[in-house]
Protein backbone atom coordinates (compact mmCIF):
# COMPACT_ATOMS: atom_id res chain seq x y z
CA UNK A 1 0.00 0.00 0.00
CA UNK A 2 1.26 3.40 -0.92
CA UNK A 3 1.00 6.62 1.12
CA UNK A 4 -1.72 7.96 -1.20
CA UNK A 5 -3.84 4.86 -0.69
CA UNK A 6 -3.31 5.09 3.09
CA UNK A 7 -4.46 8.73 3.17
CA UNK A 8 -7.53 7.92 1.07
CA UNK A 9 -8.47 5.16 3.49
CA UNK A 10 -8.01 7.39 6.55
CA UNK A 11 -10.11 10.18 4.95
CA UNK A 12 -13.17 7.96 4.71
CA UNK A 13 -12.79 5.80 7.83
CA UNK A 14 -11.94 5.91 11.50
CA UNK A 15 -8.86 4.55 13.26
CA UNK A 16 -11.06 2.85 15.83
CA UNK A 17 -12.65 0.75 13.14
CA UNK A 18 -9.31 -0.43 11.68
CA UNK A 19 -7.92 -3.67 13.11
CA UNK A 20 -4.20 -3.85 13.97
CA UNK A 21 -3.41 -6.21 11.06
CA UNK A 22 -5.12 -4.04 8.43
CA UNK A 23 -3.15 -2.81 5.44
CA UNK A 24 -3.31 0.79 6.69
CA UNK A 25 -1.87 -0.06 10.10
CA UNK A 26 0.86 -2.24 8.55
CA UNK A 27 1.81 0.59 6.16
CA UNK A 28 1.89 3.15 9.02
CA UNK A 29 4.25 0.79 10.91
CA UNK A 30 6.70 1.00 7.99
CA UNK A 31 6.13 4.70 6.99
CA UNK A 32 7.13 7.35 9.59
CA UNK A 33 5.12 10.12 7.87
CA UNK A 34 1.89 8.15 7.86
CA UNK A 35 2.60 7.06 11.45
CA UNK A 36 2.72 10.68 12.61
CA UNK A 37 -0.54 11.35 10.73
CA UNK A 38 -2.32 8.45 12.38
CA UNK A 39 -1.12 9.60 15.80
CA UNK A 40 -2.62 13.06 15.23
CA UNK A 41 -5.87 11.58 13.99
CA UNK A 42 -6.07 9.32 17.04
CA UNK A 43 -5.64 12.34 19.38
CA UNK A 44 -8.32 14.31 17.53
CA UNK A 45 -10.81 11.45 17.71
CA UNK A 46 -10.15 11.09 21.44
CA UNK A 47 -10.74 14.78 22.10
CA UNK A 48 -13.96 14.72 20.07
CA UNK A 49 -15.22 11.68 21.96
CA UNK A 50 -14.40 13.33 25.31
CA UNK A 51 -16.32 16.46 24.32
CA UNK A 52 -19.34 14.43 23.26
CA UNK A 53 -19.31 12.51 26.54
CA UNK A 54 -19.55 15.77 28.54
CA UNK A 55 -22.74 16.90 26.74
CA UNK A 56 -26.05 16.43 28.65
CA UNK A 57 -28.22 13.60 27.44
CA UNK A 58 -31.03 14.36 25.03
CA UNK A 59 -34.43 14.91 26.63
CA UNK A 60 -37.11 12.33 26.41
CA UNK A 61 -39.86 13.37 23.94
CA UNK A 62 -42.50 12.55 26.54
CA UNK A 63 -40.77 14.85 29.03
CA UNK A 64 -40.61 17.61 26.43
CA UNK A 65 -44.34 17.25 25.70
CA UNK A 66 -45.22 17.34 29.40
CA UNK A 67 -43.12 20.46 29.89
CA UNK A 68 -44.81 22.17 26.95
CA UNK A 69 -48.23 21.31 28.39
CA UNK A 70 -47.31 22.76 31.77
CA UNK A 71 -46.08 25.96 30.14
CA UNK A 72 -49.31 26.26 28.16
CA UNK A 73 -51.40 25.84 31.30
CA UNK A 74 -49.31 28.48 33.07
CA UNK A 75 -49.89 30.92 30.22
CA UNK A 76 -53.65 30.34 30.36
CA UNK A 77 -53.70 30.79 34.13
CA UNK A 78 -51.60 33.95 33.78
CA UNK A 79 -54.02 35.40 31.25
CA UNK A 80 -56.95 34.65 33.57
CA UNK A 81 -55.15 36.26 36.51
CA UNK A 82 -54.45 39.38 34.42
CA UNK A 83 -58.13 39.63 33.43
CA UNK A 84 -59.27 39.22 37.04
CA UNK A 85 -56.76 41.83 38.20
CA UNK A 86 -58.04 44.30 35.58
CA UNK A 87 -61.64 43.69 36.63
CA UNK A 88 -60.71 44.16 40.29
CA UNK A 89 -58.96 47.43 39.44
CA UNK A 90 -62.03 48.70 37.60
CA UNK A 91 -64.27 47.77 40.54
CA UNK A 92 -61.88 49.48 42.96
CA UNK A 93 -61.87 52.68 40.90
CA UNK A 94 -65.66 52.62 40.67
CA UNK A 95 -66.03 52.15 44.44
CA UNK A 96 -63.56 54.95 45.12
CA UNK A 97 -65.45 57.26 42.77
CA UNK A 98 -68.80 56.31 44.30
CA UNK A 99 -67.60 56.87 47.86
CA UNK A 100 -65.43 59.96 47.46
CA UNK A 101 -65.58 61.78 44.13
CA UNK A 102 -69.34 61.63 43.48
CA UNK A 103 -70.27 62.73 47.05
CA UNK A 104 -67.80 65.61 46.77
CA UNK A 105 -69.40 66.69 43.49
CA UNK A 106 -72.86 66.40 45.02
CA UNK A 107 -71.77 68.43 48.06
CA UNK A 108 -70.31 71.12 45.81
CA UNK A 109 -73.54 71.26 43.79
CA UNK A 110 -75.58 71.33 47.00
CA UNK A 111 -73.46 74.17 48.36
CA UNK A 112 -73.93 76.13 45.15
CA UNK A 113 -77.70 75.60 45.35
CA UNK A 114 -77.86 76.51 49.05
CA UNK A 115 -75.69 79.64 48.71
CA UNK A 116 -77.62 82.76 49.66
CA UNK A 117 -78.10 85.48 47.08
CA UNK A 118 -79.74 88.89 47.21
CA UNK A 119 -82.03 90.24 44.50
CA UNK A 120 -84.34 93.23 44.21
CA UNK A 121 -87.60 92.40 42.42
CA UNK A 122 -89.42 95.39 40.86
CA UNK A 123 -93.19 95.62 41.32
CA UNK A 124 -95.67 97.02 38.81
CA UNK A 125 -98.98 96.27 40.52
CA UNK A 126 -98.45 94.81 43.96
CA UNK A 127 -97.32 96.87 46.87
CA UNK A 128 -94.17 95.75 48.71
CA UNK A 129 -96.26 94.57 51.66
CA UNK A 130 -98.53 92.53 49.37
CA UNK A 131 -95.49 90.97 47.67
CA UNK A 132 -94.05 90.17 51.10
CA UNK A 133 -97.28 88.44 52.13
CA UNK A 134 -97.13 86.31 48.98
CA UNK A 135 -93.52 85.15 49.25
CA UNK A 136 -93.32 84.91 53.03
CA UNK A 137 -94.26 81.18 53.24
CA UNK A 138 -91.59 80.29 50.68
CA UNK A 139 -88.63 82.26 52.09
CA UNK A 140 -88.00 80.14 55.17
CA UNK A 141 -84.42 78.84 54.78
CA UNK A 142 -81.58 79.55 57.16
CA UNK A 143 -80.54 83.16 56.63
CA UNK A 144 -83.30 83.81 54.08
CA UNK A 145 -85.26 87.04 54.52
CA UNK A 146 -86.71 90.03 52.68
CA UNK A 147 -86.75 93.78 53.12
CA UNK A 148 -89.49 96.31 52.46
CA UNK A 149 -88.41 99.70 51.12
CA UNK A 150 -88.72 102.68 53.45
CA UNK A 151 -88.62 105.33 50.72
CA UNK A 152 -91.79 104.27 48.93
CA UNK A 153 -90.21 102.66 45.86
CA UNK A 154 -92.20 99.88 44.21
CA UNK A 155 -89.83 96.94 44.77
CA UNK A 156 -88.97 94.28 47.31
CA UNK A 157 -85.48 92.94 48.12
CA UNK A 158 -85.25 89.19 48.79
CA UNK A 159 -82.28 87.25 50.19
CA UNK A 160 -82.33 83.48 49.81
CA UNK A 161 -81.20 80.52 47.77
CA UNK A 162 -81.47 80.36 44.00
CA UNK A 163 -84.60 78.21 44.33
CA UNK A 164 -86.24 80.64 46.75
CA UNK A 165 -85.45 83.64 44.55
CA UNK A 166 -86.80 81.92 41.45
CA UNK A 167 -89.97 80.89 43.32
CA UNK A 168 -90.46 84.44 44.61
CA UNK A 169 -90.07 85.96 41.15
CA UNK A 170 -92.47 83.41 39.69
CA UNK A 171 -95.15 84.03 42.32
CA UNK A 172 -94.92 87.83 42.05
CA UNK A 173 -95.09 87.70 38.24
CA UNK A 174 -98.09 85.36 38.36
CA UNK A 175 -100.01 87.69 40.65
CA UNK A 176 -99.11 90.85 38.73
CA UNK A 177 -99.93 89.31 35.33
CA UNK A 178 -103.29 88.02 36.52
CA UNK A 179 -105.95 90.57 35.41
CA UNK A 180 -108.24 89.42 38.21
CA UNK A 181 -105.65 90.00 40.92
CA UNK A 182 -106.68 92.20 43.83
CA UNK A 183 -104.02 94.78 43.06
CA UNK A 184 -105.66 95.57 39.70
CA UNK A 185 -109.05 96.13 41.32
CA UNK A 186 -107.90 97.81 44.52
CA UNK A 187 -108.70 101.52 44.89
CA UNK A 188 -105.33 102.02 46.50
CA UNK A 189 -103.00 103.91 44.21
CA UNK A 190 -99.63 102.25 43.52
CA UNK A 191 -96.70 104.19 42.05
CA UNK A 192 -97.25 102.46 38.70
CA UNK A 193 -100.92 103.47 38.61
CA UNK A 194 -99.92 106.98 39.59
CA UNK A 195 -97.65 107.13 36.56
CA UNK A 196 -100.33 105.62 34.31
CA UNK A 197 -103.13 108.00 35.53
CA UNK A 198 -101.53 111.31 36.50
CA UNK A 199 -104.79 113.20 35.86
CA UNK A 200 -106.54 111.30 38.61
CA UNK A 201 -103.81 112.15 41.07
CA UNK A 202 -103.81 115.80 40.13
CA UNK A 203 -107.64 115.92 40.39
CA UNK A 204 -107.66 114.87 44.03
CA UNK A 205 -107.08 117.59 46.59
CA UNK A 206 -107.22 117.75 50.33
CA UNK A 207 -110.80 119.07 50.14
CA UNK A 208 -112.13 116.39 47.74
CA UNK A 209 -112.29 115.89 44.00
CA UNK A 210 -111.52 118.83 41.77
CA UNK A 211 -114.51 120.77 40.42
CA UNK A 212 -116.62 120.26 43.55
CA UNK A 213 -116.69 123.18 46.00
CA UNK A 214 -116.29 122.20 49.59
CA UNK A 215 -119.11 122.98 51.97
CA UNK A 216 -119.16 126.56 53.20
CA UNK A 217 -116.96 127.89 50.46
CA UNK A 218 -119.71 130.10 48.98
CA UNK A 219 -120.54 133.65 49.98
CA UNK A 220 -121.39 134.32 53.55
CA UNK A 221 -125.04 133.91 54.33
CA UNK A 222 -125.63 132.10 51.15
CA UNK A 223 -126.14 135.23 49.09
CA UNK A 224 -125.42 134.79 45.47
CA UNK A 225 -122.38 136.39 43.98
CA UNK A 226 -122.79 139.58 41.96
C-alpha positions in Angstrom: 0.0 0.0 0.0 1.3 3.4 -0.9 1.0 6.6 1.1 -1.7 8.0 -1.2 -3.8 4.9 -0.7 -3.3 5.1 3.1 -4.5 8.7 3.2 -7.5 7.9 1.1 -8.5 5.2 3.5 -8.0 7.4 6.5 -10.1 10.2 4.9 -13.2 8.0 4.7 -12.8 5.8 7.8 -11.9 5.9 11.5 -8.9 4.6 13.3 -11.1 2.9 15.8 -12.6 0.8 13.1 -9.3 -0.4 11.7 -7.9 -3.7 13.1 -4.2 -3.8 14.0 -3.4 -6.2 11.1 -5.1 -4.0 8.4 -3.2 -2.8 5.4 -3.3 0.8 6.7 -1.9 -0.1 10.1 0.9 -2.2 8.5 1.8 0.6 6.2 1.9 3.2 9.0 4.2 0.8 10.9 6.7 1.0 8.0 6.1 4.7 7.0 7.1 7.4 9.6 5.1 10.1 7.9 1.9 8.1 7.9 2.6 7.1 11.4 2.7 10.7 12.6 -0.5 11.4 10.7 -2.3 8.4 12.4 -1.1 9.6 15.8 -2.6 13.1 15.2 -5.9 11.6 14.0 -6.1 9.3 17.0 -5.6 12.3 19.4 -8.3 14.3 17.5 -10.8 11.5 17.7 -10.1 11.1 21.4 -10.7 14.8 22.1 -14.0 14.7 20.1 -15.2 11.7 22.0 -14.4 13.3 25.3 -16.3 16.5 24.3 -19.3 14.4 23.3 -19.3 12.5 26.5 -19.6 15.8 28.5 -22.7 16.9 26.7 -26.0 16.4 28.7 -28.2 13.6 27.4 -31.0 14.4 25.0 -34.4 14.9 26.6 -37.1 12.3 26.4 -39.9 13.4 23.9 -42.5 12.6 26.5 -40.8 14.8 29.0 -40.6 17.6 26.4 -44.3 17.2 25.7 -45.2 17.3 29.4 -43.1 20.5 29.9 -44.8 22.2 27.0 -48.2 21.3 28.4 -47.3 22.8 31.8 -46.1 26.0 30.1 -49.3 26.3 28.2 -51.4 25.8 31.3 -49.3 28.5 33.1 -49.9 30.9 30.2 -53.7 30.3 30.4 -53.7 30.8 34.1 -51.6 33.9 33.8 -54.0 35.4 31.2 -56.9 34.6 33.6 -55.1 36.3 36.5 -54.4 39.4 34.4 -58.1 39.6 33.4 -59.3 39.2 37.0 -56.8 41.8 38.2 -58.0 44.3 35.6 -61.6 43.7 36.6 -60.7 44.2 40.3 -59.0 47.4 39.4 -62.0 48.7 37.6 -64.3 47.8 40.5 -61.9 49.5 43.0 -61.9 52.7 40.9 -65.7 52.6 40.7 -66.0 52.1 44.4 -63.6 55.0 45.1 -65.4 57.3 42.8 -68.8 56.3 44.3 -67.6 56.9 47.9 -65.4 60.0 47.5 -65.6 61.8 44.1 -69.3 61.6 43.5 -70.3 62.7 47.1 -67.8 65.6 46.8 -69.4 66.7 43.5 -72.9 66.4 45.0 -71.8 68.4 48.1 -70.3 71.1 45.8 -73.5 71.3 43.8 -75.6 71.3 47.0 -73.5 74.2 48.4 -73.9 76.1 45.1 -77.7 75.6 45.3 -77.9 76.5 49.0 -75.7 79.6 48.7 -77.6 82.8 49.7 -78.1 85.5 47.1 -79.7 88.9 47.2 -82.0 90.2 44.5 -84.3 93.2 44.2 -87.6 92.4 42.4 -89.4 95.4 40.9 -93.2 95.6 41.3 -95.7 97.0 38.8 -99.0 96.3 40.5 -98.5 94.8 44.0 -97.3 96.9 46.9 -94.2 95.8 48.7 -96.3 94.6 51.7 -98.5 92.5 49.4 -95.5 91.0 47.7 -94.0 90.2 51.1 -97.3 88.4 52.1 -97.1 86.3 49.0 -93.5 85.2 49.2 -93.3 84.9 53.0 -94.3 81.2 53.2 -91.6 80.3 50.7 -88.6 82.3 52.1 -88.0 80.1 55.2 -84.4 78.8 54.8 -81.6 79.6 57.2 -80.5 83.2 56.6 -83.3 83.8 54.1 -85.3 87.0 54.5 -86.7 90.0 52.7 -86.7 93.8 53.1 -89.5 96.3 52.5 -88.4 99.7 51.1 -88.7 102.7 53.5 -88.6 105.3 50.7 -91.8 104.3 48.9 -90.2 102.7 45.9 -92.2 99.9 44.2 -89.8 96.9 44.8 -89.0 94.3 47.3 -85.5 92.9 48.1 -85.3 89.2 48.8 -82.3 87.3 50.2 -82.3 83.5 49.8 -81.2 80.5 47.8 -81.5 80.4 44.0 -84.6 78.2 44.3 -86.2 80.6 46.8 -85.4 83.6 44.5 -86.8 81.9 41.4 -90.0 80.9 43.3 -90.5 84.4 44.6 -90.1 86.0 41.1 -92.5 83.4 39.7 -95.2 84.0 42.3 -94.9 87.8 42.1 -95.1 87.7 38.2 -98.1 85.4 38.4 -100.0 87.7 40.7 -99.1 90.8 38.7 -99.9 89.3 35.3 -103.3 88.0 36.5 -105.9 90.6 35.4 -108.2 89.4 38.2 -105.6 90.0 40.9 -106.7 92.2 43.8 -104.0 94.8 43.1 -105.7 95.6 39.7 -109.1 96.1 41.3 -107.9 97.8 44.5 -108.7 101.5 44.9 -105.3 102.0 46.5 -103.0 103.9 44.2 -99.6 102.2 43.5 -96.7 104.2 42.1 -97.2 102.5 38.7 -100.9 103.5 38.6 -99.9 107.0 39.6 -97.7 107.1 36.6 -100.3 105.6 34.3 -103.1 108.0 35.5 -101.5 111.3 36.5 -104.8 113.2 35.9 -106.5 111.3 38.6 -103.8 112.1 41.1 -103.8 115.8 40.1 -107.6 115.9 40.4 -107.7 114.9 44.0 -107.1 117.6 46.6 -107.2 117.7 50.3 -110.8 119.1 50.1 -112.1 116.4 47.7 -112.3 115.9 44.0 -111.5 118.8 41.8 -114.5 120.8 40.4 -116.6 120.3 43.6 -116.7 123.2 46.0 -116.3 122.2 49.6 -119.1 123.0 52.0 -119.2 126.6 53.2 -117.0 127.9 50.5 -119.7 130.1 49.0 -120.5 133.6 50.0 -121.4 134.3 53.6 -125.0 133.9 54.3 -125.6 132.1 51.2 -126.1 135.2 49.1 -125.4 134.8 45.5 -122.4 136.4 44.0 -122.8 139.6 42.0 
